[in-house]
Amino acid sequence: MKSYHSGKFVYQKGESSSEGICFVLNGKLETDHIDQENHIVKLVINQFKFFGLSAFVSNIRMDTVKAMEDGTKVLFISESDFSFCMNADSQFIIRAI
């Protein structure tokens, strides 16, 4: 688990995704998303949400994520641990999304 102050990057596009996927324990984060019309849209990632799922398909981060609040806490989960949870509980991924 790591803590972040407002404005600090959790990760940036192009960085290694070796830490796995992420789960927001506390606080809010923001990321840029490109919509179907190539407009940049700011998305908010709230508490108790997963993000960084592209780590399953790529060795690099596909976006940039930064904290919006002081005290934001993010839990990093390895691909193997996440896979274990999915195999142990068939409803895990449904609740995660």
MDTraj code that builds the backbone (N, CA, C; nanometers):
import mdtraj as md
import numpy as np

residues = "MET LYS SER TYR HIS SER GLY LYS PHE VAL TYR GLN LYS GLY GLU SER SER SER GLU GLY ILE CYS PHE VAL LEU ASN GLY LYS LEU GLU THR ASP HIS ILE ASP GLN GLU ASN HIS ILE VAL LYS LEU VAL ILE ASN GLN PHE LYS PHE PHE GLY LEU SER ALA PHE VAL SER ASN ILE ARG MET ASP THR VAL LYS ALA MET GLU ASP GLY THR LYS VAL LEU PHE ILE SER GLU SER ASP PHE SER PHE CYS MET ASN ALA ASP SER GLN PHE ILE ILE ARG ALA ILE".split()
xyz = np.array([
    [0.0841, -0.1168, 0.0000],
    [0.0000, 0.0000, 0.0000],
    [0.0894, 0.1242, 0.0000],
    [0.0444, 0.2246, -0.0748],
    [0.1170, 0.3512, -0.0789],
    [0.0187, 0.4652, -0.0558],
    [0.0684, 0.5734, 0.0056],
    [-0.0112, 0.6936, 0.0301],
    [0.0359, 0.8057, -0.0609],
    [-0.0580, 0.8918, -0.1008],
    [-0.0268, 1.0005, -0.1933],
    [-0.0908, 1.1307, -0.1470],
    [-0.0207, 1.2402, -0.1734],
    [-0.0747, 1.3739, -0.1529],
    [-0.1426, 1.4189, -0.2819],
    [-0.2313, 1.5137, -0.2702],
    [-0.3008, 1.5682, -0.3869],
    [-0.2005, 1.6139, -0.4929],
    [-0.2253, 1.5746, -0.6170],
    [-0.1400, 1.6134, -0.7279],
    [-0.0241, 1.5187, -0.7561],
    [0.0014, 1.4241, -0.6666],
    [0.1112, 1.3288, -0.6864],
    [0.0659, 1.2149, -0.7783],
    [0.1571, 1.1729, -0.8651],
    [0.1272, 1.0654, -0.9582],
    [0.1353, 0.9290, -0.8902],
    [0.0348, 0.8464, -0.9151],
    [0.0406, 0.7059, -0.8746],
    [0.1276, 0.6336, -0.9761],
    [0.1023, 0.6621, -1.1033],
    [0.1882, 0.6181, -1.2127],
    [0.1603, 0.7033, -1.3349],
    [0.2534, 0.6977, -1.4311],
    [0.2390, 0.7749, -1.5540],
    [0.2409, 0.6819, -1.6748],
    [0.1752, 0.7260, -1.7790],
    [0.1689, 0.6503, -1.9035],
    [0.3107, 0.6146, -1.9472],
    [0.3294, 0.4878, -1.9853],
    [0.4588, 0.4410, -2.0319],
    [0.5447, 0.3748, -1.9249],
    [0.5101, 0.3935, -1.7963],
    [0.5858, 0.3286, -1.6891],
    [0.5554, 0.1789, -1.6852],
    [0.6407, 0.1053, -1.6197],
    [0.6209, -0.0382, -1.6025],
    [0.4950, -0.0648, -1.5205],
    [0.4242, -0.1710, -1.5566],
    [0.3049, -0.2098, -1.4808],
    [0.3345, -0.3290, -1.3905],
    [0.4608, -0.3478, -1.3560],
    [0.5031, -0.4650, -1.2789],
    [0.4430, -0.4715, -1.1384],
    [0.3961, -0.3588, -1.0846],
    [0.3351, -0.3611, -0.9508],
    [0.1942, -0.4192, -0.9527],
    [0.1391, -0.4390, -1.0731],
    [0.0073, -0.5010, -1.0838],
    [-0.1049, -0.4002, -1.0943],
    [-0.2239, -0.4479, -1.0606],
    [-0.3404, -0.3606, -1.0663],
    [-0.3543, -0.2881, -0.9332],
    [-0.4450, -0.1918, -0.9297],
    [-0.4552, -0.1044, -0.8135],
    [-0.5984, -0.1007, -0.7594],
    [-0.6080, -0.0761, -0.6307],
    [-0.7366, -0.0652, -0.5621],
    [-0.7309, 0.0575, -0.4717],
    [-0.8309, 0.1439, -0.4809],
    [-0.8350, 0.2661, -0.4002],
    [-0.8917, 0.2327, -0.2621],
    [-0.8076, 0.2403, -0.1614],
    [-0.8511, 0.2176, -0.0237],
    [-0.9139, 0.3425, 0.0364],
    [-0.8616, 0.4588, -0.0032],
    [-0.9089, 0.5844, 0.0528],
    [-0.8765, 0.6957, -0.0457],
    [-0.9664, 0.7927, -0.0571],
    [-0.9408, 0.9086, -0.1409],
    [-0.9962, 0.8971, -0.2813],
    [-0.9488, 0.9895, -0.3675],
    [-0.9926, 0.9954, -0.5068],
    [-0.8718, 1.0158, -0.5955],
    [-0.8828, 0.9622, -0.7160],
    [-0.7779, 0.9787, -0.8159],
    [-0.8416, 1.0293, -0.9437],
    [-0.7564, 1.0805, -1.0346],
    [-0.8084, 1.1197, -1.1652],
    [-0.7162, 1.0667, -1.2735],
    [-0.7764, 1.0426, -1.3889],
    [-0.7027, 0.9978, -1.5053],
    [-0.7657, 1.0603, -1.6286],
    [-0.6867, 1.0724, -1.7338],
    [-0.7389, 1.1211, -1.8614],
    [-0.7802, 1.0018, -1.9456],
    [-0.8921, 1.0159, -2.0137],
    [-0.9435, 0.9119, -2.1013],
    [-0.9730, 0.9762, -2.2355],
    [-0.9396, 0.9095, -2.3433],
    [-0.9716, 0.9616, -2.4764],
    [-1.0988, 0.8937, -2.5235],
    [-1.2026, 0.9745, -2.5503],
    [-1.3306, 0.9183, -2.5924],
    [-1.3294, 0.8832, -2.7414],
    [-1.4434, 0.8386, -2.7912],
    [-1.4542, 0.7939, -2.9307],
    [-1.4299, 0.9054, -3.0312],
    [-1.4455, 1.0294, -2.9888],
    [-1.4245, 1.1431, -3.0778],
    [-1.2885, 1.2085, -3.0567],
    [-1.1982, 1.1360, -2.9895],
    [-1.0626, 1.1820, -2.9593],
    [-1.0570, 1.3053, -2.8699],
    [-1.1572, 1.3233, -2.7861],
    [-1.1550, 1.4290, -2.6858],
    [-1.0976, 1.3720, -2.5571],
    [-1.0201, 1.4527, -2.4878],
    [-0.9672, 1.4101, -2.3583],
    [-1.0710, 1.4409, -2.2510],
    [-1.1081, 1.3368, -2.1772],
    [-1.2076, 1.3483, -2.0714],
    [-1.1412, 1.3077, -1.9402],
    [-1.1563, 1.3905, -1.8378],
    [-1.1041, 1.3570, -1.7046],
    [-1.2018, 1.2611, -1.6369],
    [-1.1492, 1.1501, -1.5869],
    [-1.2301, 1.0537, -1.5140],
    [-1.1848, 1.0498, -1.3687],
    [-1.2801, 1.0344, -1.2781],
    [-1.2508, 1.0240, -1.1355],
    [-1.2611, 0.8777, -1.0947],
    [-1.1619, 0.8328, -1.0197],
    [-1.1615, 0.6973, -0.9655],
    [-1.1834, 0.7108, -0.8154],
    [-1.2961, 0.6615, -0.7672],
    [-1.3347, 0.6774, -0.6273],
    [-1.2883, 0.5605, -0.5408],
    [-1.3062, 0.5791, -0.4115],
    [-1.2721, 0.4791, -0.3114],
    [-1.3399, 0.3458, -0.3434],
    [-1.2690, 0.2380, -0.3174],
    [-1.3141, 0.0995, -0.3354],
    [-1.3286, 0.0596, -0.4820],
    [-1.2543, 0.1249, -0.5713],
    [-1.2568, 0.0903, -0.7131],
    [-1.1202, 0.0378, -0.7565],
    [-1.1233, -0.0572, -0.8485],
    [-1.0014, -0.1061, -0.9115],
    [-0.9670, -0.0173, -1.0291],
    [-0.8382, -0.0070, -1.0598],
    [-0.7928, 0.0608, -1.1812],
    [-0.6581, 0.0009, -1.2211],
    [-0.6129, 0.0362, -1.3396],
    [-0.4854, -0.0177, -1.3876],
    [-0.4960, -0.1605, -1.4361],
    [-0.6167, -0.2009, -1.4764],
    [-0.6376, -0.3390, -1.5210],
    [-0.5616, -0.3721, -1.6485],
    [-0.5151, -0.2710, -1.7199],
    [-0.4368, -0.2972, -1.8412],
    [-0.3058, -0.3674, -1.8081],
    [-0.2687, -0.3715, -1.6812],
    [-0.1474, -0.4436, -1.6401],
    [-0.1579, -0.5916, -1.6757],
    [-0.2798, -0.6416, -1.6925],
    [-0.2980, -0.7816, -1.7316],
    [-0.2578, -0.8068, -1.8760],
    [-0.2646, -0.7046, -1.9595],
    [-0.2399, -0.7253, -2.1028],
    [-0.1168, -0.6513, -2.1542],
    [-0.0557, -0.5687, -2.0722],
    [0.0574, -0.4895, -2.1177],
    [0.1608, -0.4765, -2.0067],
    [0.2851, -0.4644, -2.0455],
    [0.3924, -0.4445, -1.9481],
    [0.4132, -0.2979, -1.9135],
    [0.3380, -0.2101, -1.9794],
    [0.3494, -0.0673, -1.9502],
    [0.2116, -0.0097, -1.9196],
    [0.2123, 0.0974, -1.8451],
    [0.0876, 0.1665, -1.8105],
    [0.0332, 0.2381, -1.9333],
    [-0.0977, 0.2312, -1.9511],
    [-0.1628, 0.2886, -2.0681],
    [-0.2159, 0.4296, -2.0421],
    [-0.2088, 0.4746, -1.9172],
    [-0.2610, 0.6061, -1.8820],
    [-0.1818, 0.6626, -1.7651],
    [-0.2161, 0.7828, -1.7261],
    [-0.1549, 0.8492, -1.6111],
    [-0.2623, 0.8668, -1.5047],
    [-0.2282, 0.8361, -1.3812],
    [-0.3226, 0.8477, -1.2700],
    [-0.2565, 0.9286, -1.1599],
    [-0.3315, 1.0266, -1.1060],
    [-0.2772, 1.1048, -0.9942],
    [-0.3834, 1.1249, -0.8868],
    [-0.3359, 1.1480, -0.7661],
    [-0.4235, 1.1673, -0.6510],
    [-0.4917, 1.3037, -0.6584],
    [-0.6169, 1.3069, -0.6138],
    [-0.6928, 1.4320, -0.6073],
    [-0.7046, 1.4837, -0.4641],
    [-0.6724, 1.3991, -0.3673],
    [-0.6866, 1.4357, -0.2266],
    [-0.5635, 1.3918, -0.1484],
    [-0.5276, 1.4690, -0.0479],
    [-0.4223, 1.4263, 0.0438],
    [-0.4688, 1.3011, 0.1165],
    [-0.3758, 1.2132, 0.1454],
    [-0.4085, 1.0912, 0.2190],
    [-0.4697, 0.9818, 0.1340],
    [-0.4648, 0.9960, 0.0023],
    [-0.5163, 0.8910, -0.0852],
    [-0.4289, 0.7675, -0.0684],
    [-0.4926, 0.6526, -0.0482],
    [-0.4195, 0.5272, -0.0280],
    [-0.4559, 0.4287, -0.1382],
    [-0.3516, 0.3696, -0.1982],
    [-0.3693, 0.2754, -0.3085],
    [-0.3004, 0.1441, -0.2731],
    [-0.3730, 0.0353, -0.2903],
    [-0.3197, -0.0985, -0.2703],
    [-0.2826, -0.1551, -0.4069],
    [-0.1598, -0.2022, -0.4219],
    [-0.1148, -0.2650, -0.5459],
    [-0.1275, -0.4159, -0.5312],
    [-0.1884, -0.4798, -0.6300],
    [-0.2150, -0.6233, -0.6249],
    [-0.1490, -0.6899, -0.7453],
    [-0.0656, -0.7880, -0.7199],
    [0.0022, -0.8577, -0.8289],
    [-0.0988, -0.9344, -0.9138],
    [-0.0598, -0.9604, -1.0366],
    [-0.1469, -1.0353, -1.1273],
    [-0.1778, -1.1735, -1.0691],
    [-0.0786, -1.2376, -1.0093],
    [-0.1010, -1.3722, -0.9545],
    [-0.1980, -1.3692, -0.8360],
    [-0.1875, -1.2688, -0.7490],
    [-0.2810, -1.2578, -0.6368],
    [-0.4224, -1.2289, -0.6855],
    [-0.4349, -1.1404, -0.7856],
    [-0.5663, -1.1089, -0.8401],
    [-0.6270, -1.2333, -0.9048],
    [-0.5472, -1.3079, -0.9794],
    [-0.5942, -1.4311, -1.0436],
    [-0.6381, -1.5338, -0.9396],
    [-0.5615, -1.5433, -0.8303],
    [-0.5984, -1.6343, -0.7221],
    [-0.7372, -1.6003, -0.6681],
    [-0.7639, -1.4720, -0.6454],
    [-0.8947, -1.4292, -0.5951],
    [-1.0061, -1.4647, -0.6934],
    [-0.9791, -1.4455, -0.8230],
    [-1.0809, -1.4783, -0.9237],
    [-1.1089, -1.6281, -0.9251],
    [-1.0061, -1.7105, -0.9107],
    [-1.0245, -1.8559, -0.9112],
    [-1.0911, -1.9057, -0.7838],
    [-1.0635, -1.8413, -0.6717],
    [-1.1190, -1.8834, -0.5436],
    [-1.2655, -1.8444, -0.5269],
    [-1.3066, -1.7388, -0.5972],
    [-1.4434, -1.6868, -0.5809],
    [-1.4974, -1.6476, -0.7178],
    [-1.5916, -1.7227, -0.7694],
    [-1.6437, -1.6988, -0.9030],
    [-1.7135, -1.5624, -0.9163],
    [-1.7554, -1.5037, -0.8081],
    [-1.8239, -1.3746, -0.8109],
    [-1.7281, -1.2567, -0.7880],
    [-1.6010, -1.2847, -0.7633],
    [-1.5036, -1.1817, -0.7308],
    [-1.4965, -1.0742, -0.8393],
    [-1.4799, -1.1137, -0.9645],
    [-1.4627, -1.0165, -1.0722],
    [-1.5893, -0.9341, -1.0917],
    [-1.7044, -0.9929, -1.0701],
    [-1.8304, -0.9173, -1.0836],
    [-1.8369, -0.8087, -0.9763],
    [-1.8015, -0.8427, -0.8546],
    [-1.8013, -0.7428, -0.7469],
    [-1.6907, -0.6396, -0.7689],
    [-1.5781, -0.6832, -0.8251],
    [-1.4647, -0.5922, -0.8472],
    [-1.4978, -0.4837, -0.9491],
    [-1.5735, -0.5197, -1.0489],
    [-1.6065, -0.4232, -1.1547],
    [-1.7260, -0.3440, -1.1119],
])
top = md.Topology()
chain = top.add_chain()
for i, resn in enumerate(residues, 1):
    res = top.add_residue(resn, chain, resSeq=i)
    for name in ("N", "CA", "C"):
        top.add_atom(name, md.element.get_by_symbol(name[0]), res)
traj = md.Trajectory(xyz[None], top)
